Amino acid sequence: MNLIQNTILTSLPANRKKTPSGWISFNAPCCVYNGETADKKKRGGLMTSADGTVSYHCFNCGFKASYVIGRKLTYKMRQFMGYIGIPEDTIRKLAIEAMREEEGDVKYEKKKFVTFKNKTLPKDTHKLDVWLEKYVANDLTEQQWKKIDGLLKYLESRGIGADWYDFMYSPDKVWDVNQRLLIPFYWRGEVVGFTGRMFEQSDKVKYYTDVQPGYVFNMDAQDWTRKFVIVTEGPFDAITVSGVSILGSEINDTQRELIDGLGRQVIVVPDRDAPGQKLVDQATEFGWSVAFPEWDKTVGDVSDAVQKYGRLFVLQSILKTTETTKLKIDLKRKMYG
Ligand SMILES: [Zn+2]
C-alpha cells in the first residue's frame, strides 16, 4: 500500500461498508459541490487495488476520479481528497510524492498497464436488490415476477446467496438475456463485460459472455489480507470462494501477468475433467501451486463442492491439499487422475 492510497483510505467517512465486488461505499461527499443534493444512500464508491490504484465513483452526481501509481495526481483526485477532508497542504505534499514516483522509479515505468474498455450492460439492467424490492412489493408484471422467481430458485438450487456478488437482471430479450442471471465483469470499478447464465431449463447455450481477451474475473474483489489467491475456471467457482476466474480452462499471457502481479501464492483449483488437466500443466510451468481437494466423485468443480459442503469447508479442503512443487503435483495427479 502506498502513501496516497493509505491517506485516502484513512480519511473516508466513518459510516461505510464493503460490497461483495470490492467497493467501499459511503455517503458521497462530492454531490453538494456539483449542484446535486447531499447523498444519503451511500452512493459513493471507492475501489483500491494491490498495485496502488484508487478509483472513486459517485453513482449520484456522476463525479469520478482515479489515481494510478506512477502517474500524476489528477485535478479531480485532488478535488475528491479535499471533499473527504484531507487538508490542502497534505494534498500538495502527496501530489509532489506522486510526481517523484512518476519521474524517479523505473520499476513503474517498465510496468505495462493492462486496461480493458468499458462496456454497457443489456438494456434496463439493475442489481438484484432493485428487482427484489419490486418482487417483494409485488411491483412487477406477471412475466417479470415469474422470471425473478425462477432466478431466485436457481440461485437457491445452487446454494449461492443472492448477496454473494453484484448479481443483476435485465428483461432484455436479445440473446435471451431475460432468461439469464447477469454477472457483471468489473475492472477497477468499471464494467468491462458480463456473462449471463441461463437460469431456466433450456437447450440454448448455458452462458452468453461478453469478455475481452486477457480479462481475469473478480480481481476487484480480492481481499488484500489474504496471502494467496485461488484461481478457478468458472465465475461461480470464483464467487463462492472469493477467488478469481480465468473464464475458461486455459490461461493466456495477460491473465498470467495479472495474476502474478498480485504478488501472492497462486493456488489453482482445476475442474475435474480433461481440460482441467491442461490447466495443471500450465500451473506447474508457471511455478504456481495446485490443490487436490478430496471431494466426492460427483463434485465437478468448486461451486458444486460449495453446494455440497459449504464455503468454509471447501476453502479449508483447498488449502489443506495444496501442493507447491512440480514433483508432488505430478504425484498427486497420478493418484487422483
Ligand atoms: Zn456525488
Boltz pocket constraint, residues with backbone or C-beta under 6 A from the ligand:
constraints:
  - pocket:
      binder: B
      contacts: [[A, 28], [A, 29], [A, 30], [A, 31], [A, 32], [A, 34], [A, 39], [A, 58], [A, 59], [A, 60], [A, 61], [A, 62], [A, 63]]
      max_distance: 6.0
